[in-house]
Amino acid sequence: MRLDNRKNDELRRIKFTKDYTMNAKGSVLVEFGNTKVIVCANYKEELPKFMEKDSPKGWLTAEYSLLPSSTNTRCERERTKISGRTQEIQRLIGRSLRACINLEDIKGKTFIIDADVIQADGGTRTASICGAFAALKIMIEKLLQEGKLEKNPIIEPIGAISAGIVNNEVMVDLCYQEDSNAQVDSNIVLTKSGKIIEFQTTAEGLPFSKDKMDEIFNLAKNAINKIIEMY
Protein backbone atom coordinates (compact mmCIF):
# COMPACT_ATOMS: atom_id res chain seq x y z
CA MET A 1 0.00 0.00 0.00
CA ARG A 2 1.24 3.49 -0.87
CA LEU A 3 1.81 6.49 1.39
CA ASP A 4 -1.74 7.76 0.86
CA ASN A 5 -3.28 4.25 0.75
CA ARG A 6 -3.80 4.31 -3.02
CA LYS A 7 -3.49 1.23 -5.17
CA ASN A 8 -0.55 1.15 -7.58
CA ASP A 9 -2.79 1.97 -10.57
CA GLU A 10 -4.88 4.57 -8.73
CA LEU A 11 -4.71 8.28 -9.51
CA ARG A 12 -4.69 11.00 -6.91
CA ARG A 13 -7.80 13.19 -6.71
CA ILE A 14 -7.81 15.16 -9.98
CA LYS A 15 -9.80 18.34 -10.51
CA PHE A 16 -10.02 20.87 -13.36
CA THR A 17 -11.49 24.26 -12.43
CA LYS A 18 -12.20 25.91 -15.78
CA ASP A 19 -12.13 29.66 -16.52
CA TYR A 20 -10.12 30.10 -13.34
CA THR A 21 -8.75 33.53 -14.27
CA MET A 22 -10.65 36.50 -15.67
CA ASN A 23 -8.36 37.77 -18.43
CA ALA A 24 -6.94 34.69 -20.13
CA LYS A 25 -8.75 33.43 -23.22
CA GLY A 26 -8.69 29.95 -21.67
CA SER A 27 -7.65 29.05 -18.14
CA VAL A 28 -7.68 26.11 -15.75
CA LEU A 29 -6.62 25.39 -12.20
CA VAL A 30 -5.53 21.76 -12.42
CA GLU A 31 -5.04 19.72 -9.24
CA PHE A 32 -3.36 16.33 -8.99
CA GLY A 33 -3.58 15.67 -5.26
CA ASN A 34 -1.50 18.40 -3.61
CA THR A 35 0.08 19.49 -6.90
CA LYS A 36 -1.71 22.59 -8.20
CA VAL A 37 -1.00 24.47 -11.42
CA ILE A 38 -2.67 27.51 -12.98
CA VAL A 39 -2.57 27.12 -16.76
CA CYS A 40 -3.60 29.91 -19.14
CA ALA A 41 -3.98 29.87 -22.92
CA ASN A 42 -3.78 33.04 -25.00
CA TYR A 43 -3.01 33.89 -28.61
CA LYS A 44 -1.72 36.67 -30.84
CA GLU A 45 -2.23 37.39 -34.51
CA GLU A 46 1.43 37.06 -35.46
CA LEU A 47 4.10 34.42 -35.86
CA PRO A 48 7.43 34.08 -34.04
CA LYS A 49 10.48 35.62 -35.72
CA PHE A 50 11.94 32.27 -36.77
CA MET A 51 8.93 31.59 -39.03
CA GLU A 52 8.29 33.15 -42.43
CA LYS A 53 5.48 35.71 -42.41
CA ASP A 54 3.68 33.86 -45.21
CA SER A 55 4.05 30.45 -43.57
CA PRO A 56 1.04 28.17 -44.11
CA LYS A 57 1.23 27.20 -40.44
CA GLY A 58 0.72 28.84 -37.07
CA TRP A 59 2.68 28.06 -33.92
CA LEU A 60 2.22 27.05 -30.28
CA THR A 61 4.70 27.77 -27.52
CA ALA A 62 4.73 27.30 -23.74
CA GLU A 63 6.25 28.83 -20.63
CA TYR A 64 6.50 27.11 -17.24
CA SER A 65 7.47 28.30 -13.79
CA LEU A 66 7.59 27.18 -10.19
CA LEU A 67 6.37 30.00 -7.97
CA PRO A 68 8.65 30.71 -4.97
CA SER A 69 6.52 29.07 -2.26
CA SER A 70 5.34 26.14 -4.39
CA THR A 71 8.06 23.87 -2.98
CA ASN A 72 8.93 22.90 0.59
CA THR A 73 11.96 25.19 0.49
CA ARG A 74 11.49 28.51 -1.30
CA CYS A 75 12.71 28.46 -4.89
CA GLU A 76 14.08 31.60 -6.54
CA ARG A 77 12.17 33.36 -9.30
CA GLU A 78 13.86 32.88 -12.65
CA ARG A 79 13.97 36.53 -13.64
CA THR A 80 17.11 36.76 -15.76
CA LYS A 81 18.12 33.17 -16.51
CA ILE A 82 15.93 30.11 -17.03
CA SER A 83 17.23 26.85 -15.56
CA GLY A 84 17.84 23.79 -17.69
CA ARG A 85 14.94 22.02 -15.94
CA THR A 86 12.52 24.82 -16.76
CA GLN A 87 13.63 24.90 -20.41
CA GLU A 88 13.17 21.14 -20.66
CA ILE A 89 9.64 21.28 -19.22
CA GLN A 90 8.61 24.24 -21.40
CA ARG A 91 9.74 22.37 -24.49
CA LEU A 92 7.93 19.23 -23.35
CA ILE A 93 4.65 21.13 -22.89
CA GLY A 94 5.04 22.85 -26.26
CA ARG A 95 5.90 19.63 -28.12
CA SER A 96 2.99 17.81 -26.51
CA LEU A 97 0.42 20.44 -27.45
CA ARG A 98 1.76 20.91 -30.99
CA ALA A 99 1.41 17.17 -31.52
CA CYS A 100 -2.34 17.30 -30.93
CA ILE A 101 -3.28 20.19 -33.22
CA ASN A 102 -3.07 20.89 -36.94
CA LEU A 103 -0.87 23.99 -37.15
CA GLU A 104 -2.21 24.79 -40.62
CA ASP A 105 -5.63 25.40 -39.04
CA ILE A 106 -4.18 28.26 -36.94
CA LYS A 107 -2.33 29.96 -39.80
CA GLY A 108 -0.99 33.39 -38.85
CA LYS A 109 -1.56 32.85 -35.13
CA THR A 110 0.66 31.96 -32.18
CA PHE A 111 -0.96 30.10 -29.29
CA ILE A 112 0.76 30.71 -25.95
CA ILE A 113 0.49 28.42 -22.91
CA ASP A 114 1.54 29.64 -19.45
CA ALA A 115 1.83 27.05 -16.68
CA ASP A 116 2.54 28.38 -13.18
CA VAL A 117 2.95 25.85 -10.39
CA ILE A 118 1.52 27.25 -7.16
CA GLN A 119 2.00 24.04 -5.15
CA ALA A 120 4.31 21.15 -6.02
CA ASP A 121 4.00 17.58 -4.78
CA GLY A 122 5.28 15.56 -7.74
CA GLY A 123 4.08 15.34 -11.33
CA THR A 124 4.14 19.09 -12.05
CA ARG A 125 5.09 18.69 -15.71
CA THR A 126 2.44 16.10 -16.47
CA ALA A 127 -0.22 18.05 -14.57
CA SER A 128 0.82 21.13 -16.57
CA ILE A 129 0.34 19.26 -19.86
CA CYS A 130 -3.14 18.09 -18.85
CA GLY A 131 -4.07 21.60 -17.71
CA ALA A 132 -2.58 23.03 -20.91
CA PHE A 133 -4.79 20.86 -23.08
CA ALA A 134 -7.87 21.78 -21.04
CA ALA A 135 -7.07 25.52 -21.26
CA LEU A 136 -6.28 25.24 -24.98
CA LYS A 137 -9.62 23.50 -25.58
CA ILE A 138 -11.48 26.32 -23.81
CA MET A 139 -9.67 28.99 -25.84
CA ILE A 140 -10.29 27.21 -29.15
CA GLU A 141 -14.00 26.87 -28.39
CA LYS A 142 -14.20 30.63 -27.76
CA LEU A 143 -12.25 31.47 -30.94
CA LEU A 144 -14.59 29.27 -32.98
CA GLN A 145 -17.64 30.98 -31.46
CA GLU A 146 -16.15 34.41 -32.23
CA GLY A 147 -15.36 33.44 -35.82
CA LYS A 148 -11.61 33.89 -35.30
CA LEU A 149 -10.98 30.27 -36.26
CA GLU A 150 -12.68 28.58 -39.20
CA LYS A 151 -11.96 25.03 -38.06
CA ASN A 152 -11.19 23.24 -34.81
CA PRO A 153 -7.44 22.49 -35.02
CA ILE A 154 -7.49 19.75 -32.36
CA ILE A 155 -6.70 16.38 -33.94
CA GLU A 156 -7.40 14.39 -30.78
CA PRO A 157 -7.14 14.96 -27.02
CA ILE A 158 -3.93 14.20 -25.14
CA GLY A 159 -3.11 13.41 -21.53
CA ALA A 160 -0.02 12.92 -19.41
CA ILE A 161 0.92 11.12 -16.23
CA SER A 162 3.98 10.39 -14.13
CA ALA A 163 4.83 6.80 -13.30
CA GLY A 164 7.71 4.75 -12.00
CA ILE A 165 9.01 1.81 -10.03
CA VAL A 166 9.06 2.31 -6.26
CA ASN A 167 10.07 -0.52 -3.92
CA ASN A 168 10.12 -2.83 -6.98
CA GLU A 169 6.47 -2.05 -7.78
CA VAL A 170 5.12 -0.13 -10.78
CA MET A 171 2.98 2.88 -9.78
CA VAL A 172 1.29 5.80 -11.53
CA ASP A 173 0.87 9.43 -10.49
CA LEU A 174 3.75 9.61 -8.04
CA CYS A 175 3.73 12.15 -5.24
CA TYR A 176 7.02 13.89 -4.40
CA GLN A 177 8.12 11.41 -1.74
CA GLU A 178 7.48 8.45 -4.06
CA ASP A 179 9.20 10.19 -6.96
CA SER A 180 12.26 11.08 -4.92
CA ASN A 181 12.68 7.42 -3.92
CA ALA A 182 11.84 5.87 -7.30
CA GLN A 183 14.10 3.26 -8.87
CA VAL A 184 12.68 4.18 -12.27
CA ASP A 185 11.13 7.54 -13.17
CA SER A 186 8.72 8.04 -16.10
CA ASN A 187 6.75 10.84 -17.71
CA ILE A 188 4.31 9.67 -20.38
CA VAL A 189 2.25 11.72 -22.82
CA LEU A 190 -0.28 9.91 -25.03
CA THR A 191 -3.10 10.72 -27.41
CA LYS A 192 -6.62 9.48 -26.76
CA SER A 193 -6.07 6.68 -29.28
CA GLY A 194 -2.92 5.57 -27.44
CA LYS A 195 -0.26 7.02 -29.74
CA ILE A 196 2.95 8.05 -27.98
CA ILE A 197 4.03 11.68 -27.87
CA GLU A 198 6.59 11.29 -25.08
CA PHE A 199 7.76 8.24 -23.16
CA GLN A 200 10.53 9.45 -20.89
CA THR A 201 11.71 6.58 -18.72
CA THR A 202 14.97 6.57 -16.80
CA ALA A 203 16.56 4.13 -14.38
CA GLU A 204 17.71 6.03 -11.31
CA GLY A 205 19.80 3.06 -10.19
CA LEU A 206 19.85 -0.46 -11.60
CA PRO A 207 18.57 -1.16 -15.14
CA PHE A 208 15.02 -2.49 -15.55
CA SER A 209 13.43 -5.07 -17.84
CA LYS A 210 11.26 -4.57 -20.92
CA ASP A 211 8.44 -6.34 -19.05
CA LYS A 212 8.55 -3.56 -16.44
CA MET A 213 8.59 -0.94 -19.18
CA ASP A 214 5.48 -2.52 -20.73
CA GLU A 215 3.81 -2.55 -17.33
CA ILE A 216 4.60 1.15 -16.86
CA PHE A 217 3.12 1.93 -20.28
CA ASN A 218 -0.06 -0.06 -19.71
CA LEU A 219 -0.77 1.49 -16.29
CA ALA A 220 -0.03 4.94 -17.70
CA LYS A 221 -2.32 4.41 -20.70
CA ASN A 222 -5.23 3.38 -18.48
CA ALA A 223 -4.61 6.38 -16.20
CA ILE A 224 -4.43 8.82 -19.13
CA ASN A 225 -7.70 7.49 -20.56
CA LYS A 226 -9.36 8.36 -17.24
CA ILE A 227 -7.87 11.87 -17.28
CA ILE A 228 -9.00 12.56 -20.84
CA GLU A 229 -12.58 11.71 -19.81
CA MET A 230 -12.40 14.57 -17.27
CA TYR A 231 -11.75 17.40 -19.75
C-alpha positions as CSV (number, residue, x, y, z in Angstrom):
1,M,0.0,0.0,0.0
2,R,1.2,3.5,-0.9
3,L,1.8,6.5,1.4
4,D,-1.7,7.8,0.9
5,N,-3.3,4.2,0.8
6,R,-3.8,4.3,-3.0
7,K,-3.5,1.2,-5.2
8,N,-0.6,1.2,-7.6
9,D,-2.8,2.0,-10.6
10,E,-4.9,4.6,-8.7
11,L,-4.7,8.3,-9.5
12,R,-4.7,11.0,-6.9
13,R,-7.8,13.2,-6.7
14,I,-7.8,15.2,-10.0
15,K,-9.8,18.3,-10.5
16,F,-10.0,20.9,-13.4
17,T,-11.5,24.3,-12.4
18,K,-12.2,25.9,-15.8
19,D,-12.1,29.7,-16.5
20,Y,-10.1,30.1,-13.3
21,T,-8.7,33.5,-14.3
22,M,-10.6,36.5,-15.7
23,N,-8.4,37.8,-18.4
24,A,-6.9,34.7,-20.1
25,K,-8.7,33.4,-23.2
26,G,-8.7,29.9,-21.7
27,S,-7.6,29.1,-18.1
28,V,-7.7,26.1,-15.7
29,L,-6.6,25.4,-12.2
30,V,-5.5,21.8,-12.4
31,E,-5.0,19.7,-9.2
32,F,-3.4,16.3,-9.0
33,G,-3.6,15.7,-5.3
34,N,-1.5,18.4,-3.6
35,T,0.1,19.5,-6.9
36,K,-1.7,22.6,-8.2
37,V,-1.0,24.5,-11.4
38,I,-2.7,27.5,-13.0
39,V,-2.6,27.1,-16.8
40,C,-3.6,29.9,-19.1
41,A,-4.0,29.9,-22.9
42,N,-3.8,33.0,-25.0
43,Y,-3.0,33.9,-28.6
44,K,-1.7,36.7,-30.8
45,E,-2.2,37.4,-34.5
46,E,1.4,37.1,-35.5
47,L,4.1,34.4,-35.9
48,P,7.4,34.1,-34.0
49,K,10.5,35.6,-35.7
50,F,11.9,32.3,-36.8
51,M,8.9,31.6,-39.0
52,E,8.3,33.1,-42.4
53,K,5.5,35.7,-42.4
54,D,3.7,33.9,-45.2
55,S,4.0,30.5,-43.6
56,P,1.0,28.2,-44.1
57,K,1.2,27.2,-40.4
58,G,0.7,28.8,-37.1
59,W,2.7,28.1,-33.9
60,L,2.2,27.0,-30.3
61,T,4.7,27.8,-27.5
62,A,4.7,27.3,-23.7
63,E,6.3,28.8,-20.6
64,Y,6.5,27.1,-17.2
65,S,7.5,28.3,-13.8
66,L,7.6,27.2,-10.2
67,L,6.4,30.0,-8.0
68,P,8.7,30.7,-5.0
69,S,6.5,29.1,-2.3
70,S,5.3,26.1,-4.4
71,T,8.1,23.9,-3.0
72,N,8.9,22.9,0.6
73,T,12.0,25.2,0.5
74,R,11.5,28.5,-1.3
75,C,12.7,28.5,-4.9
76,E,14.1,31.6,-6.5
77,R,12.2,33.4,-9.3
78,E,13.9,32.9,-12.6
79,R,14.0,36.5,-13.6
80,T,17.1,36.8,-15.8
81,K,18.1,33.2,-16.5
82,I,15.9,30.1,-17.0
83,S,17.2,26.9,-15.6
84,G,17.8,23.8,-17.7
85,R,14.9,22.0,-15.9
86,T,12.5,24.8,-16.8
87,Q,13.6,24.9,-20.4
88,E,13.2,21.1,-20.7
89,I,9.6,21.3,-19.2
90,Q,8.6,24.2,-21.4
91,R,9.7,22.4,-24.5
92,L,7.9,19.2,-23.4
93,I,4.7,21.1,-22.9
94,G,5.0,22.9,-26.3
95,R,5.9,19.6,-28.1
96,S,3.0,17.8,-26.5
97,L,0.4,20.4,-27.5
98,R,1.8,20.9,-31.0
99,A,1.4,17.2,-31.5
100,C,-2.3,17.3,-30.9
101,I,-3.3,20.2,-33.2
102,N,-3.1,20.9,-36.9
103,L,-0.9,24.0,-37.2
104,E,-2.2,24.8,-40.6
105,D,-5.6,25.4,-39.0
106,I,-4.2,28.3,-36.9
107,K,-2.3,30.0,-39.8
108,G,-1.0,33.4,-38.8
109,K,-1.6,32.9,-35.1
110,T,0.7,32.0,-32.2
111,F,-1.0,30.1,-29.3
112,I,0.8,30.7,-25.9
113,I,0.5,28.4,-22.9
114,D,1.5,29.6,-19.5
115,A,1.8,27.1,-16.7
116,D,2.5,28.4,-13.2
117,V,2.9,25.9,-10.4
118,I,1.5,27.2,-7.2
119,Q,2.0,24.0,-5.1
120,A,4.3,21.1,-6.0
121,D,4.0,17.6,-4.8
122,G,5.3,15.6,-7.7
123,G,4.1,15.3,-11.3
124,T,4.1,19.1,-12.0
125,R,5.1,18.7,-15.7
126,T,2.4,16.1,-16.5
127,A,-0.2,18.1,-14.6
128,S,0.8,21.1,-16.6
129,I,0.3,19.3,-19.9
130,C,-3.1,18.1,-18.8
131,G,-4.1,21.6,-17.7
132,A,-2.6,23.0,-20.9
133,F,-4.8,20.9,-23.1
134,A,-7.9,21.8,-21.0
135,A,-7.1,25.5,-21.3
136,L,-6.3,25.2,-25.0
137,K,-9.6,23.5,-25.6
138,I,-11.5,26.3,-23.8
139,M,-9.7,29.0,-25.8
140,I,-10.3,27.2,-29.2
141,E,-14.0,26.9,-28.4
142,K,-14.2,30.6,-27.8
143,L,-12.3,31.5,-30.9
144,L,-14.6,29.3,-33.0
145,Q,-17.6,31.0,-31.5
146,E,-16.1,34.4,-32.2
147,G,-15.4,33.4,-35.8
148,K,-11.6,33.9,-35.3
149,L,-11.0,30.3,-36.3
150,E,-12.7,28.6,-39.2
151,K,-12.0,25.0,-38.1
152,N,-11.2,23.2,-34.8
153,P,-7.4,22.5,-35.0
154,I,-7.5,19.7,-32.4
155,I,-6.7,16.4,-33.9
156,E,-7.4,14.4,-30.8
157,P,-7.1,15.0,-27.0
158,I,-3.9,14.2,-25.1
159,G,-3.1,13.4,-21.5
160,A,0.0,12.9,-19.4
161,I,0.9,11.1,-16.2
162,S,4.0,10.4,-14.1
163,A,4.8,6.8,-13.3
164,G,7.7,4.7,-12.0
165,I,9.0,1.8,-10.0
166,V,9.1,2.3,-6.3
167,N,10.1,-0.5,-3.9
168,N,10.1,-2.8,-7.0
169,E,6.5,-2.0,-7.8
170,V,5.1,-0.1,-10.8
171,M,3.0,2.9,-9.8
172,V,1.3,5.8,-11.5
173,D,0.9,9.4,-10.5
174,L,3.8,9.6,-8.0
175,C,3.7,12.1,-5.2
176,Y,7.0,13.9,-4.4
177,Q,8.1,11.4,-1.7
178,E,7.5,8.5,-4.1
179,D,9.2,10.2,-7.0
180,S,12.3,11.1,-4.9
181,N,12.7,7.4,-3.9
182,A,11.8,5.9,-7.3
183,Q,14.1,3.3,-8.9
184,V,12.7,4.2,-12.3
185,D,11.1,7.5,-13.2
186,S,8.7,8.0,-16.1
187,N,6.7,10.8,-17.7
188,I,4.3,9.7,-20.4
189,V,2.2,11.7,-22.8
190,L,-0.3,9.9,-25.0
191,T,-3.1,10.7,-27.4
192,K,-6.6,9.5,-26.8
193,S,-6.1,6.7,-29.3
194,G,-2.9,5.6,-27.4
195,K,-0.3,7.0,-29.7
196,I,2.9,8.0,-28.0
197,I,4.0,11.7,-27.9
198,E,6.6,11.3,-25.1
199,F,7.8,8.2,-23.2
200,Q,10.5,9.5,-20.9
201,T,11.7,6.6,-18.7
202,T,15.0,6.6,-16.8
203,A,16.6,4.1,-14.4
204,E,17.7,6.0,-11.3
205,G,19.8,3.1,-10.2
206,L,19.9,-0.5,-11.6
207,P,18.6,-1.2,-15.1
208,F,15.0,-2.5,-15.5
209,S,13.4,-5.1,-17.8
210,K,11.3,-4.6,-20.9
211,D,8.4,-6.3,-19.1
212,K,8.6,-3.6,-16.4
213,M,8.6,-0.9,-19.2
214,D,5.5,-2.5,-20.7
215,E,3.8,-2.6,-17.3
216,I,4.6,1.2,-16.9
217,F,3.1,1.9,-20.3
218,N,-0.1,-0.1,-19.7
219,L,-0.8,1.5,-16.3
220,A,0.0,4.9,-17.7
221,K,-2.3,4.4,-20.7
222,N,-5.2,3.4,-18.5
223,A,-4.6,6.4,-16.2
224,I,-4.4,8.8,-19.1
225,N,-7.7,7.5,-20.6
226,K,-9.4,8.4,-17.2
227,I,-7.9,11.9,-17.3
228,I,-9.0,12.6,-20.8
229,E,-12.6,11.7,-19.8
230,M,-12.4,14.6,-17.3
231,Y,-11.7,17.4,-19.8
